[in-house]
Amino acid sequence: MENHGIVIPTKDKLFNLDPLLRRTPGNILTWIILTVGLIITIIRFTQGIGSVTNLDDNQPWGLWIGFDLLCGVCLAAGGYFTTVACYVMGMKHFHSAVRPAVTTAFLGYGFVVVALLYDLGHPLRLPYMFFFPGTTSVLFEVGLCVATYVTVLFIEFSVAPMEWLAQKFPWLLKWRKLVIRCTILLTIFGVTLSTLHQSSLGSLYLIAPEKLHPLWYSPFMPMFFFVSSMAAGASMVIFEGMFAHKGVHQYMDATHLREADGVVLSFSRAASFILFAYFMLKLIDMLVQANIPYLFTGYGAWWLVEMLFFVLMPALLYAKGARDGNISLCRFASANTVLGIVLNRFNVSMIAFNYNLPSAERYFPSIWEICISIFVVTMIVTVYRFIVYHMPVLYEHPDFKDAH
C-alpha cells in the first residue's frame, strides 16, 4: 500500500529489507563494521575485558563510559524534551517530531545498556542491583532510573510497531489504545526519571575532586549535566532530523515535511536560551570557585575552547538562525552543540580526569575500544533504518489518523 509515495507494509508483506541488503557503499561499509565489531565482541566476552581495553586501576572508566554511556544518555534526551513540549506544554505543532525523538531516545538508551555490558567485568551480574540494592549509592540510582526509563521509552515507542503489526495481529490494537490513553502519565514519568539520572551522572564524579581538574570539577556538576542534557535534547532532534531528511526523505509524509522547519526554528530558540544559561552558570561557577588562575594554563585554554566554541558560539548561531529563519544555520549549530556535548563528557571522564598523572600513565583508549564504540553506533543506525523502513515513525499511518 502506498501513501504519498511511501510504501506501507501490508498483512501479506510486512518486511521491506531491500534497502538494507542492497549493495551500496553505505551498506557495504555497515556490513564490514558489524562483522569486525562482532569478532571483537567474541574476543571481549571469551578472553576478558583486559584483552581489548587499556583500562587500569587509575582509569577504570574509559571510552565506553565517557562516550557510550555519558554521551549516549545525554544525546538521547530528545525523547523527554520533545514529549514534554508536545504533551505537557500543549505545543501540538511538534507532534510530527515526537515519534522520531522517542525512537532515537529508545535506541540510544537501549544500546547504552548494550554498551555497558562490554564495560562490566561480570556483565551477567548487571541485574544484581535489583536483588542487592545499594540504596546509598548514586550509581544504584542511575542504574535504577535508566532501567525504569528504558521501560517507559519502550512503552512509548511500542505504538509504532503495534501499528505496523496490527493487520497481522489485531489483538495488538488493545495494547495500542491503552498506551495512547497513558501518554500524559508516561511523559511525566519519563521527564521525572530523566531529571534524576541525567543529573546523577554528574554526581558520579563528585567523589573524585582530586582527580578531576578544578575547571571541570564543581559541586554543581549534577545541575550542569542536567542543563546540558536539555540543550543536547533540543539539538539532537534537529541533528537527527537533518540526516533523516537526507537519508530517508521518501518515508516522510506531507505533514512531517510541512512542520519540519517550524520544529527546527522553535527548538533552536529553546536551545539558544538553554546554552546561554549554561554558559553563564559555568562562568559564575568558575569565578565563585576562584579558578581564574587555571585559565592561564594548558587546561585553561582547553576549557576556554570548550566554552567559547562549543557553548557560546552555538548559542549565538542558534539565536541568529532562529531570528532570520535560517534552517541551515540552525542545523549547523545543532551539529556544533552535539560535538560540544561529546567534548564536555570526554573532558570530564577522560581528558581532564587524572590530569595530575604523568603523560605516560594517562589513559588512552585502545583501537579495539574505539572499534566497539563505532560498532555500537553502527548498530543504532542500522536498527533505526529498519524501524523507519517498516514502522510509521516519519509518516502517519492511514489506519491510525489520531495517533501521530
C-alpha positions, 0 to 999 in steps of 0.5 A, spaced: 500 500 500 502 506 498 501 513 501 504 519 498 509 515 495 511 511 501 510 504 501 506 501 507 507 494 509 501 490 508 498 483 512 501 479 506 508 483 506 510 486 512 518 486 511 521 491 506 529 489 507 531 491 500 534 497 502 538 494 507 541 488 503 542 492 497 549 493 495 551 500 496 557 503 499 553 505 505 551 498 506 557 495 504 561 499 509 555 497 515 556 490 513 564 490 514 563 494 521 558 489 524 562 483 522 569 486 525 565 489 531 562 482 532 569 478 532 571 483 537 565 482 541 567 474 541 574 476 543 571 481 549 566 476 552 571 469 551 578 472 553 576 478 558 575 485 558 583 486 559 584 483 552 581 489 548 581 495 553 587 499 556 583 500 562 587 500 569 586 501 576 587 509 575 582 509 569 577 504 570 572 508 566 574 509 559 571 510 552 565 506 553 563 510 559 565 517 557 562 516 550 557 510 550 554 511 556 555 519 558 554 521 551 549 516 549 544 518 555 545 525 554 544 525 546 538 521 547 534 526 551 530 528 545 525 523 547 523 527 554 524 534 551 520 533 545 514 529 549 514 534 554 513 540 549 508 536 545 504 533 551 505 537 557 506 544 554 500 543 549 505 545 543 501 540 538 505 543 532 511 538 534 507 532 534 510 530 527 517 530 531 515 526 537 515 519 534 522 520 531 525 523 538 522 517 542 525 512 537 532 515 537 531 516 545 529 508 545 535 506 541 540 510 544 538 508 551 537 501 549 544 500 546 547 504 552 545 498 556 548 494 550 554 498 551 555 497 558 555 490 558 562 490 554 564 495 560 562 490 566 567 485 568 561 480 570 556 483 565 551 477 567 551 480 574 548 487 571 541 485 574 544 484 581 542 491 583 535 489 583 536 483 588 542 487 592 540 494 592 545 499 594 540 504 596 546 509 598 549 509 592 548 514 586 550 509 581 544 504 584 540 510 582 542 511 575 542 504 574 535 504 577 532 510 573 535 508 566 532 501 567 525 504 569 526 509 563 528 504 558 521 501 560 517 507 559 521 509 552 519 502 550 512 503 552 512 509 548 515 507 542 511 500 542 505 504 538 509 504 532 510 497 531 503 495 534 501 499 528 505 496 523 503 489 526 496 490 527 493 487 520 497 481 522 495 481 529 489 485 531 489 483 538 495 488 538 490 494 537 488 493 545 495 494 547 495 500 542 489 504 545 491 503 552 498 506 551 495 512 547 490 513 553 497 513 558 501 518 554 500 524 559 502 519 565 508 516 561 511 523 559 511 525 566 514 519 568 519 519 563 521 527 564 521 525 572 526 519 571 530 523 566 531 529 571 534 524 576 539 520 572 541 525 567 543 529 573 546 523 577 551 522 572 554 528 574 554 526 581 558 520 579 564 524 579 563 528 585 567 523 589 573 524 585 575 532 586 582 530 586 582 527 580 578 531 576 581 538 574 578 544 578 575 547 571 571 541 570 570 539 577 564 543 581 559 541 586 554 543 581 556 538 576 549 534 577 545 541 575 550 542 569 549 535 566 542 536 567 542 543 563 546 540 558 542 534 557 536 539 555 540 543 550 543 536 547 535 534 547 533 540 543 539 539 538 539 532 537 532 532 534 534 537 529 541 533 528 537 527 527 532 530 523 537 533 518 540 526 516 533 523 516 531 528 511 537 526 507 537 519 508 530 517 508 526 523 505 521 518 501 518 515 508 516 522 510 509 524 509 506 531 507 505 533 514 512 531 517 515 535 511 510 541 512 512 542 520 519 540 519 522 547 519 517 550 524 520 544 529 527 546 527 526 554 528 522 553 535 527 548 538 533 552 536 530 558 540 529 553 546 536 551 545 539 558 544 536 560 551 538 553 554 546 554 552 546 561 554 544 559 561 549 554 561 554 558 559 553 563 564 552 558 570 559 555 568 562 562 568 559 564 575 561 557 577 568 558 575 569 565 578 565 563 585 570 557 585 576 562 584 579 558 578 581 564 574 588 562 575 587 555 571 585 559 565 592 561 564 594 554 563 594 548 558 587 546 561 585 553 561 585 554 554 582 547 553 576 549 557 576 556 554 575 552 547 570 548 550 566 554 552 567 559 547 566 554 541 562 549 543 557 553 548 557 560 546 558 560 539 552 555 538 548 559 542 549 565 538 548 561 531 542 558 534 539 565 536 541 568 529 538 562 525 532 562 529 531 570 528 532 570 520 529 563 519 535 560 517 534 552 517 541 551 515 544 555 520 540 552 525 542 545 523 549 547 523 549 549 530 545 543 532 551 539 529 556 544 533 552 543 540 552 535 539 560 535 538 560 540 544 556 535 548 561 529 546 567 534 548 564 536 555 563 528 557 570 526 554 573 532 558 570 530 564 571 522 564 577 522 560 581 528 558 581 532 564 580 526 569 587 524 572 590 530 569 595 530 575 598 523 572 604 523 568 603 523 560 605 516 560 600 513 565 594 517 562 589 513 559 588 512 552 583 508 549 585 502 545 583 501 537 579 495 539 575 500 544 574 505 539 572 499 534 566 497 539 564 504 540 563 505 532 560 498 532 555 500 537 553 506 533 553 502 527 548 498 530 543 504 532 543 506 525 542 500 522 536 498 527 533 505 526 533 504 518 529 498 519 524 501 524 523 507 519 523 502 513 517 498 516 514 502 522 510 509 521 515 513 525 516 519 519 509 518 516 502 517 519 499 511 518 492 511 514 489 506 519 491 510 525 489 518 523 489 520 531 495 517 533 501 521 530 
